[in-house]
Amino acid sequence: MDWDVYKVRGTVFMLQTVVAGEPIVLLKAAPAGALSLRTARADITLGCHMNKQHWITLQPDGGLDAAFVDELVTESYLLVVENMSQTQQPVDPATFGQRS
């Protein structure tokens, strides 16, 4: 199985691969948010091969809206950035996406 790995400053925030001919995406998530997403949606499951509390898997059934997936990817990215020292952060997670 080949994995596409997406990192920010050397830390993984997204993984992508193909399982049984279908693409899956793994994203970092806050534990409470991950649990809420998994409870509410059948197409979001435990993080395959990752810490089940901090990672989610987006299933390939086509039911996930592209804008929603974009939101989840951005949240994953910002979760990783928030844990970096301020000098390492490529963006300010508190103001990311806001217009000045």
N, C-alpha and C positions, 0 to 999 in steps of 0.2 A: 504494500500500500504506500503510495507516494503522498506526501503532505506538502501543501503550500503553507509556509509559516510567515506570519505578518508580525513585525516587531516595531516597537518604538524604543529607541536608545538601548537596543539589545534585549528587551523584555517582550515576551510573546503576549499579544492581545487577541489574536485570531488565528485559527487553523482551518484549513480547507482540504478535503480529500474526496474521493469517490468510493462509495461502498455499494457493491452489487449494482454497479452502473448508474447510481444516483449520487449527486453531490451532497455533502453535508458540510456544515460550518460549525465550528466550536468557538464560543466567545466567553470571555471573562464576564462575570456578573456579581453584583453584591449578593451575599447569601440570602437576604430577605427577598430581594427582587428575583433571584433565580428560582426560589421556591414558589413565589407568586406566579411567575411565568409558567413554570412546569405544571402548577395546579390548574391554571386557567386555560392552557392550550395543549392539545395532544401532539402538536407538531414541534413542541419544544420539550426536550427531554434532558436527562442527566448528561453531564459532560463526558462523552466517550473517552476513555483512557486518561481522564484528568481528574482533579479533585472535584468530587461530586457537589460539594457545597459552593464552590466558587466558579464553576464552569457550566455552561449549557450547550446543548447540541440542537441546531436548527435542522429539522427533518425536511426532506426534499419533496414533500407532497404537493408543493405549488400553492399552498394556502396562505403563505406568509406574504403580506404586502411589501413591496420593495421599499417604500418609505419607512415602514416599521423595522425592516432589516437594517436599513441605514441608521436608524436611531439606536438599535442594539449594538451595532458596530461602533458607533461614536461613543456610547456609554462604556463599552469595553475598553476602548482606547483611553478615555478619560480616567477610568479606574486605575489603569496602569500608570498614567502620568501623575495622578494625585499622590501616588506612593513614592515618587522620585523627589530628590532634593530640589529646591527651587532653582538652583543653578543648572540642573539637568533637564528641567521641564521645557520641552519645545514650545508649549503653549501654556497659558494660564488656565487651569481647569475651571476656575471660578467664573471666568468671563468668556470662555470659549463659545463661539457662535453668536455672541451678542454684538450688536452694532453700536459703535460709539457715537 
